[in-house]
Every structure is written in structure tokens, then in C-alpha cells.
Amino acid sequence: DAVAPVLRERAALRVAVTGDGDGEFVATLKQQVDELGIADQVHFLGWVDDMPAFYRACDVACIPSRAEPFGRTAIEGFAAGTPVVATAVGGLQGIVVDEETGLLVPYGNEDALQKALRRVLETPKLRQKMKRNAREGAEKNYHERGHKDRIQALVEDVRPHGYSLSRT
């Protein structure tokens, strides 16, 4: 519902829905898309093998989740340099840096979601800043190398004095 007005304003805009969900839910979603008159702009891709390529092809990743324990989808988008518009729920609140790597909106607020999507799509400078910050944030916070460095620093901080640890 929130995306339909944005699509109607932009005939060239496309939405791609990825993943294999519950068949009944997907059928309901497809029916809703038909009823909203946006079926020609919404594509249900199902399972996508090369998600990095998918995210690189996107101007924005929209994650309007009701609940999101961790937020892996946002991190995957960030790794490809894709800004995120997401609901401020669960793990997304700690992963998406509002105004820096994406925009956060309250869950269920269709108006806020529309405004956020329009803003990212209509503001190339903001989108470029978010792309850069998203990539840098993914590298710093979620790449294996950074994770190992943070664990090493924690261990060194709590180990008894006089012991040395070698890096592997």
C-alpha cells in the first residue's frame, strides 16, 4: 500500500520482491498488487542466487518489517552499497544509521515510508552519501576481518597481565 503511490508517480520505477515465502502469503500479496493496479511494476523474483548483484542493481532496499531480530537483509544491502529504507524495529534499529546508511520509519506508518522512499529516490546526493556510508559500515562492522579484530581487542582487554596472545 505504501509503495503504490510512489510507483504511480514514476512509471519507470520497478519493485522486485525476492525470496520464497509461504505460498498463501505470496498469493495474497500478488492479489493486493493486482488490486492496487501496480502489477506491471512489481516483479516477484522468488529465490535469487546472486544477491550481491541484485542489491547492486537496486537504488534502494525497502525493508518494511513488522519484526526483524537481526537485520541481515540490511547488512547484505549495505555490503553492495545499497541504501536502506526500513522500519525502526528489532535489529534494524541498531544496523541502519538513520540519515547515514539509510532511513528509518515507524512500523505501520505508510506516509512516512512513502516520504522516505521518495526522498532517497529524488535526492541523488543523499543516495550517494548513503551508498558510501553503507559500504564502509558493512566493511567496518560486519566483515570477518573487523569482527576478528574486535574479538581480539576484547580478549586483550580482559586477559590477565603478563600473558601474550598471538594473532592468527
Phi, psi and omega in degrees: 000319182290327184278333185306311180297325179294319178293321180297328179285337186230094184299332183275349183287140179233147174244132177244126179254122182251162175101154175257112180253185176304129184305320180293320179295316180297318179297318178297317179296318179296321178296318178298317178300317177298314182295328179281351178075028182240016185300330180285348181249354181245125183240126177266108187271344185070213181289132178244122182287323185251077182295324177303317178295320178301309181297322179297333180278352184264143172280331181202145172255127181254122182235085183270047187293147172281323179213141181210095186301320184241308180102033181302324180301318179296316180298318178298318177298315180301317182300331178268359180081028181258123177293156185238137166248120186219162174279146182278073180228152173045224183295338179299328181295331180267347183259312180279120176268107185304131180077355181245308179250351180176193178234138177252139178229156178294142178299136176085356181265090183299321180298315180295321179295315177301312181299319180295316178297314178301317183298314180294317182291327186265355184238086183304322180296317178296315181299317179295317178299315181295321178301311181299311181295323180297312180299313180297318180295319178296317179297315184288316190263339188232354177286147182307319182299313179295322178297315179298319179297319179294320178295316179301316180296321178295315180298315180296328181289328185254352182289151177297144179295145180100344178264143176241149178243136176263147179276138176236000000 
